[in-house]
Amino acid sequence: MNLLTGEIANNIQRTIINPTIKKDYGDAIHQINLIQRELYTNIPENLRISYGRVYTVKVLAEYLFQNLVEQDAPVLDIATNIYEKSLEGLTKGVALGILSFYGLGNYEPVIPFFESAAAADNWDVRELAQMFFRKLIKKYPGEAK
């Protein structure tokens, strides 16, 4: 199931990727929320129980990571700023997703964000952190002990 339409992909580039590359995080963070909701709307009604908000966060995080890498953007810097400046749990979750993909190549700088997320008051942040952190544990089982 492909939730990303051409229009949404263009909006992501224009309203999230371009501003974050220019270190303009405020509007980009707001747009992450809006795009995540659009992705959720694209899930067929009968599949929303199986594919919900968590799935849309994963899809958006992976898409952002891939496109930031393709554009040779400072992925770690962008993801950490999104995480630190976000107030919403799902937006922090998108940042954690980007950090998890980054962490597959270099896990050490992302660990503090997962530690912070694991202790967060927000249930969404904790839930999304464990989902993305499992990916790192799978790749680095010895280091995760």
N, C-alpha and C positions, 0 to 999 in steps of 0.2 A: 504494500500500500504506500503510494507516494503522496505525501501531504503537501509537498512543496510545489506549488504551481510556478510558472514562469513569472507571474506578477509578484508573488511573495518573494521569490528569489531576488528580483530586481529591488523590491522594497528593503530586503535585508541588506543588500549592497549599499543602497542609497542612505538608509536611515540608521543602520547599525555599524556596518563595517567601515564605511568611509569616515563617519564621525569618530569612531574609536581610534582609527589610525591617526587622526588629528588630535587625539586626547580630549575629545569632547564627549564625555561620558553621560552627562545628565539626560539629554534627549535620547541617546542610544539605549540607555537603561529603560527608559519609558517605552521605547519601541520594542524592546525585547518582550515586554509584557504583552503588548498589542499583537505582535507576530505570533507569540505562543498561543494566544486566544484564537487567532485566525487558523493556525494549524489544528487546534482542537476542533474548530468548526468543520474542518475538512474531513474529519473522521466520520465515516458513515454511522448513523445513529445506532444501528444494531451491533457495532463493534466498539462502542465507547466504553463498555464495561471492561473489555480486554485491553483496549488501547485508549488510555486516557491522558491525563495531564503529564504523568511521568514519561510516557512515550513521546509526547510533543517536546518535552524538555530535552530528551535524549536526541531526537531528530535535529532540533535547533542547535544544540551544542556541537554535535558532530559536523553539521553544515558550516557553522561559524568557524570551527577549528580548521577544517579543510580549506576554506576560502582564505582565512587569515594566513595560513601556511603558504598557499599558492601565491599570495600577494607579498610574501616575505615580510609580513608584519611582525611586530614584537608580541608574539602570542602570550607569553607568560605575563608580561606587563599589562596587556589588555585584559586578560582574564582576572588577574589579581585586582585590578582597578574596578572591574565590574563587580566582583565579589565584595570588595570593601565598601563600595559606594551604594550598593543595592540595599533597599529596605524590604523588598518582597522576597518571600521564600523561593518562589519559582524562578525568579531572576538570579538569585544566588545559586540555585540549582543549575541553571544554564552555565554560569561561571565555573561551578565545580565540574560540570561535564567537560568544558574546554580544558580545565586543568587536568582532568583525568587522561584525556587524549595526549596532552603535553607530557604528562607523567609517564606515559608508556616509553618515552625516550629518555627521560630524566626525572625520576620520581622524587628526588630529595627536596627540590624547592617547592613542591606542591603539598607535601605532608602536613605542614602547619595549617593549611587551609582546611584539610580534612579533619584535623584535630579540633580546630575551631568549630567546624560545622557539626561534629559529633556531640559537642557540648552546647549547641545552640538551643535556645528556648523554643524556637519555631520547629514544629514537627515536620513540615515539608522539607526544611533544610536538612534535618537529620536523616530523613528517609531517602532523599536524593543523594546525600553524601555516601550513605552505605552502598547504594546501588553503584555509584561510580567508583568508589574505593575498592569494591570487589574486583574490578578489572585490574587494578594495580596489584592487589594481593595475588591474583592469578599469575601475573607476569613476574612478580618478585616475591615468591612465597617465603624465601629465607629471610629477606630483609623485613618482612612484615611481622615477624615474630617479636 
